Amino acid sequence: MSPGTGRPAGAGGPDAPPPGPPELHQPSRRVVEPSQWRGSILPPVAAGLATLCASTSLTGVVGGVGWLGYVTVAVVLVAATGLALRAVRTPTVVVGLAQLVVLLLLITGVFTSNGIVGVIPGPTALDELNGVLTAAFDQIRSGLPPVDATPPILCLVTIAIGLVAVLVDTLTVTASAPAATGLVLLCVYAVPASLADGMLPWWTFVLGASAFAGLLAVDGNHRHRRWRNRDSPGLGNAPAAASAPVAVIAVALVLGLVAGSAVTAVGTVGRLPGSGRSGAGAGSGGLGVNPFTSLRGMLDQGTTVDLFRVRGLGNDKRLLRAFTLDTYRPNRGWSLPDGPMPAGFPANQPLPAAPGDDGAGEARQIQVEPLNWVDVWMPVYGQLRGLQGVPPGWYYDPGSGAVFSERKQRIAPYLESASLAEPSKDRLESAVAGGGDIPATYSQISGVDPRVVTLTQNLAAGARTDFDKASAIWRYFSAENGFTYDTATAAATDSDALADFLLNGKRGFCEQFASAMAVMLRVLHLPARVAVGFTSGYADGDARLITSQDAHAWVEVYFRDLGWVSFDPTPRSDGRGYVPPYLQSGATSSGSTGSEDEDVPSVSTTRVAPSGAPETQGSAAHPGATEAAPAGSAPGWTGWTALVLVLIALALTAGAFVAIRKLRGRPAAWLPLASAGAWLVAVVLAAWLVHWVLALVLLLLAVAGLAPAVVREIHRHRRLTAIGDGRPGAADAAWAELMDECIDRGTPVPPSDTVRAAAQKLATQHNLDDEGKAHLRTVIGAVERSWYSPAEAMDETFASAFQGLQRSLERNAPMSWRGRLFPRSVLRRRRITASGRTPVTG
């Protein structure tokens, strides 16, 4: 360095020849290290895009599209956090933890109102968040997909996809194993696919497959560049290196299996009590009833769910039958018989007469509107005569009185034509139980404890008719005889469950009472079965609303020429029971009929059914939900504008990728900036849909992140303008720009190098072609002449030579995304000398 001049030492005078041609570059075995892969912007962008596209599968289980804005913000924050921290070489573990912290701050700020400074989770905010998540899980268990996008559901979805984004980003960038993310993304599809009633939209699979293919393409391009001049890997790798991908895939597979098994716990509310504990019989699952009744158990109906709205009953209170059970399993309970269901008659065609229905009575038209019901059973009233609005695939079995399908499904509203006529007490007393076409299996019983047989015979002693026998057994289950309706059976004191219930505990719910009475009736050789369905619910305007709290079991006895007659032995006093006229005379032990307009209490000891009109699932209050959740602060056009900008940003991104890969020229330089701007505005608008504070924070973060690139572009524009106009100092501007280009590409020129040495390194390190080397000689010659012969006129070809040199750099040494967004020449500011020239890097 020449003292006091600021020029590189060894620079020639005015007549010094331009530097000679640089030495020919010999291709070296250059390797793109993993650190360069992790510092690139493409892997995290591809990972985030793959996560977003996979999350579109949630459209099958979450209503609307507003949740996509929350998910987008979470994914962008995770990707941006990882990119920023890796740019400053932060340890991998710290990057992952920071992404989780950012996700927690987002959740706290959006879905709670007690965070410290609004976003930092404290004890109160964490308690509030726990309440929100509890409400979300309650809504999932009690609702049918697609569930409403309530604040608790939005919170749960944001957390779930945010965690997926962290995992996908870590596997893609840190572990350099984007192929393993396929298992993670497959789990994202598995959850809604297992919960949704129908097929997921086809376009979600197209988006997910395309994004995953793009992720693999980015990885393939990286590996191609990494191994371009090396032997193919695989044979000489260390065992540890070979086992790493295997371990990653194994862990992802285990997580997928765990997630797949966990989702089976969703959507099981509404089963009859005890069915899950008995171990017998496969339940129908879903929001239905389980075809098994136990002799011991506990009633656990969970959250109240609206199941049916019924019109056409008027003031009548009737039991809604789903199916019947005819097989008794000693010491366990009642279930469906082994083997397939009977063939049945197509339910959408004329139906045969039900047993005991001569067709002479009035046919009532009853409209049943299923609200949250998914099962293989279609509940009906009375003696069925016909169904309307039933699609193909439903069948009617006159023997069991059930309408069923081969698979669990949601049912559309249907119109039932049925006879609700009930026999009089006189007709029943003169009727004979059994006979006719009724199978003998309905009277068979075995494995009954002798004490139960003795009790039954004593109760029926002196009864003159079959109806009197059945009535005597029915009257035994009364409060006067010590029986109590409860949500749990008494503690077991006897090895025989039936004898223990009848003689000792005398405490239970409908399953125990119905199961015990049916056994006792068969001991008396009376054909009996257990019916499973629902009580009459409560009045809701001109209809009756039946909820999961109305799930019930009772007994039906067959009388010749009259058909199946209902007996409900459960001693309820909550207004939900139904006592038919033939049992009302002098018999009130099974509960009152109740008035039509009375409030209906819950059978649960911890819940009370609503006395007024019930709220819908979408508007029901959710414990723990906070009013601080999304307030709709953005105008209505914001969402559509964000969607349009996302489409524009996708197009610009694709164009920029093609231009950078193919054109390698400055004319395409505006595309990356335009696509980045479109993405920025789209994300800010999406955040505005959540809350304006979040949009402001994202905007400030984006401005801070883009500031280095903006400053660098301002410097470049000022210098190129000076060079193009031939202003004084144009050579200094060219030299400064060349040095910054080298710094931004990660190959800074040491300050001790001469101009010729700097030119040699620039040509060698950036693989300049012959045209670029020629332009470089022209530029360096002009720079040297301007320093040592300032009075000499600037070469007219200087500006075009500099532009040609820039094009050669773009062709042969394209700058990475990281170099464009976070230019080192700005982050490591150069020290300016007193003479205004910038030969020294800082």
C-alpha positions in Angstrom: 0.0 0.0 0.0 1.5 3.3 -1.0 1.7 5.6 2.0 -0.7 8.5 1.9 -2.3 7.5 -1.5 -4.8 4.9 -0.5 -3.8 3.0 -3.6 -2.6 -0.6 -3.6 1.1 -1.1 -3.5 2.7 -2.0 -6.8 0.2 -0.2 -9.0 1.9 1.1 -12.2 2.0 4.6 -13.5 0.0 6.1 -16.3 1.9 4.1 -18.9 1.9 0.9 -17.1 0.4 -1.9 -19.1 -2.8 -3.5 -18.0 -2.5 -6.7 -16.0 -1.8 -9.8 -18.0 -4.2 -12.5 -18.5 -4.9 -14.5 -15.3 -3.7 -18.1 -15.1 -6.1 -20.6 -16.5 -8.4 -22.0 -13.9 -7.9 -25.7 -13.2 -11.2 -27.4 -12.0 -10.8 -28.5 -8.5 -12.7 -31.1 -6.5 -14.9 -28.4 -5.1 -17.4 -29.5 -2.6 -20.6 -27.8 -1.4 -20.5 -28.3 2.3 -23.6 -28.9 4.4 -23.1 -25.5 6.0 -23.7 -23.9 2.6 -26.9 -26.0 2.2 -28.0 -24.9 5.7 -27.3 -21.3 4.8 -29.3 -21.3 1.6 -32.8 -19.9 1.6 -34.3 -22.6 -0.7 -34.4 -25.5 1.8 -36.4 -23.6 4.5 -38.7 -22.1 1.9 -39.3 -25.5 0.4 -39.9 -27.0 3.8 -42.4 -24.3 4.8 -44.2 -24.6 1.5 -44.5 -28.4 1.9 -45.9 -28.0 5.4 -48.4 -25.4 4.3 -49.6 -27.5 1.4 -49.9 -30.6 3.6 -51.9 -28.5 6.1 -54.6 -27.9 3.5 -55.8 -31.5 4.2 -57.4 -30.0 7.4 -60.2 -28.6 5.2 -61.8 -32.0 5.6 -62.1 -31.6 9.4 -62.1 -27.8 10.1 -64.7 -25.5 8.6 -63.9 -22.4 6.6 -60.5 -21.2 5.4 -59.7 -18.6 8.1 -57.5 -21.1 9.9 -55.1 -21.1 7.0 -54.0 -17.6 7.8 -53.0 -18.6 11.4 -51.1 -21.7 10.0 -49.4 -19.5 7.4 -48.1 -17.0 10.0 -46.8 -19.8 12.2 -45.0 -21.6 9.4 -43.4 -18.3 8.1 -42.3 -17.4 11.6 -40.7 -20.8 12.1 -38.9 -20.7 8.7 -37.7 -17.1 9.2 -36.4 -17.8 12.7 -34.4 -20.8 11.5 -33.1 -18.9 8.5 -32.0 -15.9 10.5 -30.3 -17.9 13.3 -28.5 -20.2 10.9 -27.2 -17.1 9.0 -25.2 -16.2 12.1 -24.1 -19.8 12.6 -26.2 -20.5 15.7 -26.0 -24.1 17.1 -28.6 -26.5 15.8 -30.1 -27.1 19.2 -30.5 -23.4 19.9 -32.2 -22.9 16.5 -34.8 -25.6 17.3 -35.5 -24.2 20.7 -35.8 -20.7 19.4 -38.4 -21.8 16.8 -40.4 -23.4 19.6 -40.1 -20.2 21.7 -41.3 -18.1 18.8 -44.2 -20.4 18.3 -45.1 -20.2 22.0 -44.9 -16.4 21.8 -47.3 -16.4 18.8 -49.8 -18.7 20.6 -49.6 -16.6 23.8 -50.1 -13.3 22.0 -53.0 -14.4 19.8 -55.0 -16.9 22.0 -54.5 -15.5 25.5 -55.1 -12.2 27.1 -52.8 -12.4 30.2 -49.4 -12.7 28.6 -46.5 -10.6 30.0 -46.2 -7.6 27.6 -48.9 -9.4 25.6 -46.8 -12.2 24.2 -44.6 -13.7 27.0 -46.3 -16.6 28.7 -46.6 -16.4 32.4 -48.4 -18.7 34.9 -51.8 -17.0 34.3 -51.4 -17.1 30.5 -50.4 -20.8 30.6 -53.5 -21.6 32.7 -55.6 -19.8 30.2 -54.0 -21.6 27.3 -54.6 -24.9 29.1 -58.3 -24.0 29.2 -58.4 -23.1 25.5 -56.8 -26.5 24.6 -59.2 -28.3 26.9 -62.1 -26.6 25.1 -60.6 -27.6 21.8 -60.4 -31.3 22.7 -63.9 -31.2 24.1 -65.1 -29.8 20.8 -63.3 -32.5 18.9 -64.7 -35.2 21.0 -68.3 -33.9 20.8 -68.4 -32.5 17.3 -68.5 -34.0 13.8 -66.1 -33.0 11.1 -65.9 -30.4 9.8 -65.9 -28.7 13.2 -66.4 -24.9 13.4 -63.2 -22.9 13.4 -63.7 -21.6 17.0 -60.8 -19.9 18.8 -59.9 -23.2 20.7 -59.8 -25.1 17.4 -57.7 -22.4 15.8 -55.3 -22.5 18.7 -54.9 -26.3 18.5 -54.4 -26.2 14.7 -51.8 -23.5 14.9 -49.9 -25.4 17.6 -50.1 -28.7 15.7 -49.0 -27.3 12.3 -46.4 -25.1 14.0 -44.8 -28.1 15.6 -44.9 -29.9 12.3 -43.2 -26.9 10.6 -40.4 -27.1 13.2 -39.9 -30.8 12.7 -39.9 -30.5 8.9 -37.6 -27.5 8.9 -35.1 -29.4 11.2 -35.2 -32.6 9.1 -34.8 -30.6 5.8 -32.1 -28.1 6.8 -30.3 -29.4 9.8 -30.4 -33.1 9.2 -30.2 -32.6 5.4 -32.8 -35.4 5.1 -35.9 -33.9 3.4 -37.0 -37.3 2.2 -37.7 -38.3 5.8 -40.2 -35.4 6.1 -42.5 -37.5 3.8 -43.5 -39.6 6.8 -44.2 -36.5 8.9 -46.3 -34.9 6.2 -48.1 -38.2 5.7 -49.2 -38.1 9.3 -50.6 -34.6 8.7 -52.8 -36.2 6.0 -53.6 -39.3 8.1 -55.3 -37.4 10.9 -58.0 -35.6 8.8 -58.4 -38.7 6.6 -59.2 -40.8 9.6 -61.7 -38.3 11.0 -63.5 -37.0 7.9 -66.7 -38.7 6.8 -65.7 -38.7 3.1 -62.7 -38.3 0.9 -60.5 -35.3 1.4 -60.5 -32.8 -1.5 -58.4 -34.0 -4.4 -56.5 -30.7 -4.7 -55.0 -31.1 -1.2 -53.2 -34.2 -2.4 -52.1 -32.5 -5.6 -50.7 -29.5 -3.5 -49.0 -31.8 -1.0 -47.4 -34.1 -3.6 -46.2 -31.1 -5.7 -44.7 -29.3 -2.7 -43.0 -32.5 -1.5 -41.7 -33.2 -5.0 -40.3 -29.6 -5.0 -38.6 -30.2 -1.7 -37.0 -33.4 -3.1 -35.9 -31.5 -6.2 -34.2 -28.8 -4.1 -32.4 -31.6 -2.2 -31.5 -33.4 -5.4 -30.0 -30.2 -6.9 -28.0 -29.7 -3.7 -26.6 -33.3 -3.8 -25.8 -33.0 -7.5 -23.7 -30.0 -6.9 -22.1 -31.5 -3.8 -21.0 -34.7 -5.5 -20.5 -33.3 -9.0 -16.7 -33.8 -9.0 -16.5 -36.6 -6.5 -16.9 -40.3 -6.3 -20.5 -41.5 -5.6 -21.0 -41.8 -1.9 -22.0 -44.9 -0.1 -19.1 -47.3 0.0 -16.6 -45.4 1.9 -18.8 -43.7 4.4 -18.4 -44.2 8.1 -21.0 -46.3 9.8 -22.1 -43.3 11.8 -22.8 -41.3 8.7 -24.8 -44.2 7.2 -26.8 -44.8 10.3 -27.9 -41.1 10.7 -30.6 -41.2 7.9 -31.8 -44.6 9.1 -32.2 -43.2 12.6 -34.1 -40.2 11.3 -36.5 -42.3 9.2 -37.0 -44.8 12.1 -37.9 -42.0 14.5 -40.3 -40.5 11.9 -41.9 -43.9 11.4 -42.4 -44.3 15.1 -44.0 -40.9 15.4 -46.3 -41.7 12.5 -47.4 -44.9 14.2 -48.0 -43.2 17.5 -50.0 -40.4 15.9 -52.0 -42.9 13.9 -52.9 -44.8 17.0 -53.7 -41.7 19.0 -56.3 -40.4 16.6 -58.6 -43.4 17.4 -59.4 -41.8 20.7 -61.2 -38.9 18.9 -64.9 -38.9 18.4 -66.1 -41.6 20.8 -68.5 -39.6 22.9 -72.1 -40.9 23.1 -71.5 -44.6 23.6 -73.7 -46.4 26.0 -72.0 -46.6 29.4 -69.6 -49.4 30.3 -69.2 -50.6 26.8 -65.6 -49.7 26.6 -64.8 -51.5 29.8 -66.6 -54.7 29.3 -64.3 -56.1 26.6 -67.1 -57.8 24.8 -68.5 -56.8 21.4 -67.1 -54.5 18.9 -68.6 -51.1 19.2 -69.9 -49.1 16.3 -67.8 -46.3 17.4 -68.3 -42.6 16.5 -71.1 -40.6 17.9 -73.5 -43.5 18.2 -74.3 -46.2 20.7 -72.4 -49.4 21.3 -74.1 -52.7 20.7 -73.4 -54.2 24.1 -74.8 -53.7 27.6 -72.8 -54.6 30.6 -73.9 -55.8 34.0 -71.3 -53.7 35.7 -69.8 -50.3 34.7 -70.1 -46.6 35.0 -72.0 -44.1 32.9 -69.7 -41.7 31.1 -71.5 -39.9 28.4 -69.1 -37.0 28.3 -70.0 -33.6 26.8 -73.6 -33.2 25.8 -74.0 -33.5 22.1 -77.2 -32.7 20.1 -78.0 -35.9 18.1 -81.5 -35.6 16.6 -84.2 -33.1 16.1 -87.6 -34.8 15.7 -90.8 -33.4 14.4 -94.2 -35.0 14.1 -94.5 -36.6 17.6 -96.7 -33.7 19.0 -97.1 -34.2 22.7 -96.3 -37.9 22.6 -93.2 -39.1 24.4 -91.8 -42.2 22.8 -88.6 -44.2 22.9 -86.4 -44.0 19.8 -85.0 -47.4 19.1 -81.7 -47.9 17.3 -81.3 -51.6 17.5 -82.0 -54.6 19.8 -79.8 -57.2 21.5 -80.9 -60.8 21.8 -77.8 -62.7 22.9 -77.0 -63.0 26.7 -73.5 -63.6 27.7 -73.5 -64.9 31.4 -71.9 -62.6 33.9 -71.2 -60.0 31.2 -74.2 -58.6 29.5 -76.2 -58.5 26.2 -74.9 -58.2 22.7 -75.6 -58.8 19.1 -75.4 -62.5 18.0 -72.2 -63.7 16.5 -71.9 -63.6 12.7 -73.0 -61.2 10.1 -76.2 -59.1 10.2 -79.2 -60.6 8.4 -79.7 -59.8 4.7 -82.6 -57.4 5.4 -84.9 -55.5 3.0 -83.7 -52.3 1.2 -84.9 -49.5 3.4 -85.7 -47.2 0.5 -88.3 -49.6 -0.9 -91.7 -50.8 0.4 -91.1 -52.6 3.7 -92.7 -55.8 5.2 -95.0 -55.4 8.2 -93.4 -55.4 11.6 -94.4 -58.2 13.9 -97.8 -57.5 15.5 -98.7 -54.7 13.1 -101.8 -55.5 11.0 -101.7 -52.2 9.2 -105.1 -51.1 10.5 -103.9 -48.3 12.9 -103.0 -44.8 12.0 -99.6 -44.2 10.3 -97.8 -41.3 11.9 -95.3 -39.3 9.8 -92.2 -38.5 11.8 -89.4 -36.4 10.5 -86.0 -37.2 12.0 -83.1 -34.8 11.4 -79.7 -36.3 12.6 -77.5 -33.5 13.8 -74.4 -35.2 15.1 -74.9 -38.9 14.4 -72.5 -41.2 12.7 -73.2 -44.9 13.0 -74.4 -48.1 11.2 -77.9 -47.7 12.8 -80.8 -45.5 11.7 -83.0 -45.1 14.8 -86.8 -45.4 14.3 -90.0 -45.1 16.4 -92.7 -47.7 17.0 -93.6 -50.3 14.4 -91.9 -49.2 11.2 -94.0 -49.1 8.0 -91.9 -47.1 5.6 -89.0 -44.7 5.1 -88.4 -41.7 2.8 -85.2 -39.9 2.0 -83.1 -42.9 2.7 -80.2 -43.5 0.2 -79.3 -47.0 -1.1 -77.2 -49.1 1.2 -79.6 -49.1 4.2 -81.6 -52.3 5.1 -84.5 -53.1 7.4 -84.6 -56.3 9.5 -88.2 -57.0 10.7 -87.0 -59.5 13.3 -84.8 -57.1 15.2 -86.7 -54.0 14.2 -83.4 -52.3 13.2 -82.5 -50.3 10.2 -78.8 -50.7 9.4 -76.0 -50.2 6.9 -72.7 -52.0 6.3 -70.6 -49.1 7.3 -70.7 -46.2 9.7 -71.8 -43.0 8.1 -73.6 -39.7 8.6 -77.3 -39.9 7.9 -79.3 -37.3 6.0 -82.8 -36.2 7.4 -85.4 -38.9 6.8 -89.1 -39.3 7.1 -90.5 -42.3 8.9 -94.0 -43.7 8.6 -94.8 -45.8 11.7 -97.6 -47.0 13.9 -97.3 -45.7 17.4 -100.4 -47.5 18.6 -99.9 -49.1 22.0 -102.0 -52.1 23.3 -104.3 -51.6 26.2 -103.8 -53.3 29.5 -106.8 -55.5 28.9 -105.5 -56.8 25.6 -102.1 -57.5 27.1 -103.6 -59.5 30.0 -105.5 -61.7 27.5 -102.5 -62.1 25.2 -99.9 -64.9 25.3 -96.2 -64.2 25.2 -94.3 -65.9 22.4 -95.7 -68.1 19.7 -96.3 -67.1 16.1 -93.3 -66.5 14.0 -91.0 -65.4 16.8 -87.8 -67.5 17.0 -87.4 -69.6 20.0 -84.0 -68.1 20.7 -85.7 -65.1 22.2 -86.8 -67.3 25.1 -83.6 -69.2 25.7 -81.3 -68.5 28.6 -78.4 -70.3 30.3 -75.8 -69.6 32.9 -78.1 -67.8 35.3 -77.2 -68.0 39.0 -79.7 -70.1 41.0 -80.4 -67.2 43.4 -81.6 -65.1 40.5 -83.8 -68.0 39.3 -85.3 -68.3 42.7 -85.9 -64.6 43.1 -87.6 -64.5 39.7 -89.9 -67.4 40.4 -90.9 -65.9 43.7 -91.7 -62.6 42.1 -93.9 -64.2 39.4 -95.6 -66.6 41.8 -99.4 -66.0 41.7 -99.3 -64.1 38.4 -102.2 -65.3 36.2 -101.0 -64.1 32.8 -97.8 -63.5 31.0 -98.4 -59.8 31.2 -98.8 -60.0 35.0 -95.5 -61.9 35.2 -93.7 -59.2 33.1 -95.4 -56.5 35.2 -94.3 -58.1 38.4 -90.7 -58.2 37.3 -91.0 -54.6 36.1 -92.4 -53.4 39.5 -89.5 -55.1 41.4 -87.1 -52.4 40.1 -88.4 -49.7 42.3 -87.1 -47.3 45.0 -89.4 -49.2 47.5 -87.3 -52.3 46.8 -84.0 -50.4 47.3 -83.1 -49.8 43.7 -81.4 -46.5 42.9 -80.6 -45.0 39.5 -76.9 -43.9 39.5 -74.1 -43.3 37.1 -72.1 -46.2 38.6 -72.8 -49.6 39.9 -72.2 -50.5 43.5 -68.8 -52.0 44.4 -68.7 -55.7 43.6 -69.4 -58.0 46.5 -70.3 -61.2 44.6 -68.6 -63.1 41.8 -71.8 -63.2 39.8 -72.5 -59.7 38.5 -76.3 -60.2 37.9 -76.9 -61.7 41.4 -74.8 -59.0 42.9 -76.9 -56.3 41.2 -80.3 -57.8 42.0 -79.6 -58.9 45.6 -76.8 -56.7 47.0 -75.9 -53.5 45.1 -79.2 -52.5 43.5 -77.5 -49.5 42.1 -76.8 -48.7 38.5 -78.1 -47.1 35.3 -80.2 -48.2 32.4 -77.9 -50.9 31.1 -77.9 -52.8 34.4 -81.7 -52.5 34.9 -82.6 -53.5 31.3 -80.1 -56.4 31.3 -81.3 -57.8 34.6 -85.0 -57.6 33.7 -84.5 -59.3 30.3 -82.7 -62.2 31.9 -85.4 -62.6 34.5 -88.1 -62.6 31.8 -86.3 -65.3 29.9 -86.1 -67.3 33.1 -89.9 -67.3 33.0 -89.7 -68.4 29.3 -91.1 -65.0 28.2 -89.5 -63.9 24.9 -87.5 -60.8 25.7 -84.7 -58.6 24.3 -82.8 -55.5 25.2 -83.5 -52.4 23.1 -81.0 -49.7 22.8 -81.7 -46.1 21.7 -82.9 -42.9 23.3 -85.5 -41.4 25.5 -87.8 -38.7 24.2 -85.4 -35.8 24.9 -87.0 -32.3 25.6 -89.1 -29.8 23.8 -87.4 -27.4 21.4 -90.1 -25.2 19.8 -92.2 -27.4 17.6 -89.7 -30.3 17.8 -88.0 -32.5 20.3 -84.3 -32.4 20.7 -82.5 -35.6 21.6 -78.9 -35.4 22.9 -76.2 -37.9 23.9 -77.5 -37.6 27.5 -80.7 -39.4 26.3 -78.9 -42.6 25.4 -81.0 -45.4 27.0 -81.6 -49.1 27.2 -85.0 -50.8 28.0 -86.7 -54.2 27.6 -89.1 -55.4 24.9 -91.4 -58.5 25.5 -93.1 -60.2 22.6 -96.9 -60.9 22.8 -98.7 -62.9 20.1 -100.7 -60.7 17.7 -99.4 -57.5 19.5 -95.8 -57.6 18.7 -93.0 -56.3 20.8 -94.1 -54.3 23.9 -91.8 -52.0 25.8 -91.0 -52.2 29.5 -88.6 -49.7 31.0 -87.4 -50.9 34.4 -85.0 -48.0 35.1 -86.4 -46.1 38.2 -85.7 -42.6 36.8 -87.2 -39.5 38.4 -85.6 -36.9 36.1 -88.5 -36.5 33.7 -86.8 -38.4 30.9 -88.4 -41.7 31.4 -91.6 -42.9 29.7 -94.3 -45.0 31.3 -96.8 -46.3 28.7 -100.5 -46.3 29.6 -100.7 -50.1 30.1 -98.3 -49.7 33.1 -99.6 -46.5 34.6 -102.5 -47.8 36.6 -101.2 -48.0 40.2 -97.6 -48.2 39.0 -95.4 -45.2 39.2 -92.1 -46.8 40.3 -90.4 -46.4 37.0 -90.7 -42.6 37.0 -93.4 -40.2 35.8 -94.2 -39.3 32.3 -93.4 -35.7 32.9 -95.0 -32.7 31.4 -94.2 -31.6 27.9 -92.8 -28.2 28.8 -90.9 -29.1 32.0 -87.2 -28.5 32.2 -85.2 -31.6 31.5 -82.3 -32.3 34.0 -79.3 -34.3 33.0 -78.8 -37.9 34.2 -75.2 -37.0 34.9 -74.2 -36.0 38.4 -72.1 -33.2 37.1 -74.1 -31.7 34.2 -77.5 -30.2 33.7 -79.2 -30.3 30.4 -80.3 -26.9 29.1 -83.8 -25.8 30.0 -84.2 -23.5 27.0 -83.3 -23.8 23.4 -79.9 -25.4 23.1 -77.0 -23.7 21.5 -75.6 -25.1 18.3 -72.2 -26.8 18.2 -70.6 -23.9 16.5 -71.8 -21.3 19.0 -71.5 -23.3 22.1 -69.4 -21.8 24.9 -66.1 -23.3 25.3 -64.4 -23.3 28.7 -61.2 -21.5 28.7 -61.9 -19.6 25.5 -60.8 -16.0 25.6 -62.3 -13.0 24.0 -58.8 -11.9 23.2 -58.7 -14.4 20.3 -59.0 -13.0 16.7 -61.0 -9.9 16.8 -61.5 -9.4 13.1 -59.6 -6.2 13.0 -58.9 -6.4 9.2 -61.4 -5.3 6.5 -63.2 -7.9 4.6 -61.1 -7.4 1.5 -57.9 -8.4 3.3 -58.3 -12.1 3.0 -59.0 -12.1 -0.7 -56.2 -9.7 -1.4 -53.8 -11.9 0.6 -54.9 -14.9 -1.5 -54.4 -13.1 -4.8 -51.0 -11.9 -3.6 -50.0 -15.5 -2.7 -50.9 -16.6 -6.2 -48.9 -13.7 -7.7 -46.0 -14.5 -5.4 -46.0 -18.1 -6.4 -45.9 -17.1 -10.1 -43.1 -14.5 -9.5 -41.1 -17.1 -7.4 -41.3 -19.6 -10.2 -40.3 -17.0 -12.7 -37.4 -15.9 -10.6 -36.2 -19.5 -10.1 -36.3 -20.1 -13.8 -34.6 -16.8 -14.6 -31.8 -17.3 -12.1 -31.2 -20.9 -13.3 -31.5 -20.3 -17.0 -30.9 -16.6 -17.9 -28.2 -15.8 -15.4 -28.6 -12.2 -16.2 -29.4 -8.8 -14.7 -32.6 -8.4 -16.6 -34.2 -10.9 -14.2 -32.9 -9.3 -11.1 -36.3 -7.6 -10.4 -38.1 -10.9 -10.2 -36.7 -12.0 -6.8 -37.3 -8.6 -5.3 -40.9 -8.6 -6.7 -41.6 -12.1 -5.4 -40.2 -11.3 -2.0 -42.3 -8.1 -1.8 -45.5 -10.0 -2.8 -44.8 -12.7 -0.2 -44.1 -10.0 2.4 -47.4 -8.1 1.8 -49.4 -11.4 1.6 -48.0 -12.6 5.0 -48.6 -9.2 6.6 -52.2 -9.2 5.3 -52.7 -12.8 6.6 -51.3 -11.7 10.0 -53.7 -8.7 9.9 -56.6 -11.2 9.8 -55.3 -12.5 13.1 -54.6 -9.2 14.8 -53.2 -5.9 13.7 -50.4 -6.0 16.3 -49.1 -9.3 14.8 -49.2 -7.7 11.4 -47.2 -4.7 12.7 -44.7 -6.9 14.4 -44.2 -9.0 11.2 -43.8 -5.8 9.1 -41.2 -4.4 11.5 -39.3 -7.7 11.5 -39.5 -7.9 7.7 -38.2 -4.3 7.3 -35.3 -5.1 9.7 -34.5 -8.3 7.8 -34.6 -6.6 4.4 -32.7 -3.5 5.5 -29.2 -5.0 4.6 -30.4 -5.9 1.1 -32.0 -2.5 0.6 -28.9 -0.7 1.7 -26.7 -2.8 -0.6 -29.0 -2.1 -3.5 -28.9 1.6 -2.8 -25.1 1.5 -2.8 -25.0 -0.6 -6.0 -27.5 1.8 -7.8 -25.5 4.9 -6.8 -22.2 3.3 -8.0 -23.7 2.0 -11.3 -25.2 5.4 -12.0 -21.8 7.1 -11.5 -20.1 4.5 -13.7 -22.7 4.8 -16.5 -22.6 8.6 -16.5 -18.8 8.7 -16.4 -18.8 10.9 -13.4 -15.6 11.8 -11.5 -14.9 8.9 -9.1 -16.4 6.3 -11.5 -13.3 4.2 -11.3 -13.4 4.3 -7.4 -17.1 3.3 -7.6 -16.2 0.4 -9.9 -13.4 -0.8 -7.6 -15.6 -0.6 -4.5 -18.4 -2.4 -6.3 -16.1 -5.2 -7.4 -14.8 -5.6 -3.8 -18.3 -5.7 -2.4 -19.3 -8.3 -5.1 -16.4 -10.5 -3.9 -17.4 -10.1 -0.2 -21.0 -10.9 -0.9 -20.0 -14.1 -2.7 -17.9 -15.2 0.3 -14.5 -14.6 -1.3 -13.2 -11.3 0.0 -9.9 -9.9 -1.4 -7.3 -9.3 1.3 -6.4 -5.6 1.6 -2.7 -6.3 1.1 -3.3 -7.6 -2.4 -2.2 -5.5 -5.4 -4.7 -4.6 -8.1 -3.2 -7.3 -10.4 -3.3 -9.9 -7.6 -6.9 -8.9 -6.8 -7.8 -9.3 -10.5 -6.1 -12.7 -10.6 -8.1 -14.0 -7.6 -11.3 -12.5 -8.9 -11.0 -14.3 -12.2 -9.9 -17.6 -10.6 -12.3 -17.8 -7.7 -15.3 -16.9 -9.8 -14.5 -18.9 -12.9 -14.7 -16.0 -15.3 -15.0 -16.9 -19.0 -12.9 -15.4 -21.7 -15.3 -12.5 -22.3 -15.4 -11.7 -18.6 -11.6 -11.8 -18.3 -11.3 -9.3 -21.2 -13.8 -6.9 -19.5 -11.9 -7.3 -16.3 -8.6 -6.2 -17.9 -10.4 -3.1 -19.3 -11.9 -2.2 -15.9 -8.7 -2.8 -13.9 -6.7 -0.7 -16.5 -9.2 2.2 -16.1 -9.0 2.0 -12.3 -5.2 2.1 -12.3 -5.1 5.1 -14.8 -7.7 7.0 -12.7 -5.5 6.6 -9.6 -2.2 7.4 -11.2 -3.2 9.7 -14.0 -6.3 11.5 -12.8 -6.2 14.0 -15.6 -6.4 11.3 -18.3 -9.8 10.9 -19.9 -11.9 7.9 -18.9 -12.0 5.1 -21.5 -15.3 5.2 -23.4 -15.7 1.5 -23.2 -15.3 1.5 -19.4 -19.0 1.5 -18.5 -19.9 -1.2 -21.0 -16.8 -3.3 -19.9 -18.0 -3.1 -16.3 -21.5 -4.2 -17.3 -20.0 -7.1 -19.2 -17.9 -8.0 -16.2 -21.1 -8.1 -14.0 -22.8 -10.3 -16.5 -19.9 -12.7 -16.5 -20.0 -12.9 -12.7 -23.8 -13.6 -12.8 -23.2 -16.4 -15.4 -20.2 -18.1 -13.8 -20.6 -17.3 -10.1 -24.3 -16.6 -9.4 -24.9 -15.1 -6.0 -26.8 -17.2 -3.4 -30.1 -16.1 -1.9 -28.4 -15.6 1.4 -25.8 -13.3 -0.3 -28.7 -11.2 -1.8 -30.8 -11.0 1.3 -28.0 -10.7 3.9 -25.0 -9.1 2.0 -21.8 -9.4 3.9 -20.6 -6.2 2.5 -23.2 -4.4 4.5 -23.2 -6.6 7.6 -19.4 -6.1 7.8 -19.2 -2.4 7.1 -16.2 -1.1 5.2 -14.0 1.5 6.6 -13.8 4.6 4.3 -10.4 6.2 4.0 -9.9 10.0 4.2 -9.3 10.2 0.5 -12.8 8.8 -0.2 -11.5 5.6 -1.7 -12.2 2.2 -0.2 -9.3 -0.2 -0.7 -9.4 -1.7 2.8 -12.1 -4.1 4.0 -13.2 -4.1 7.6 
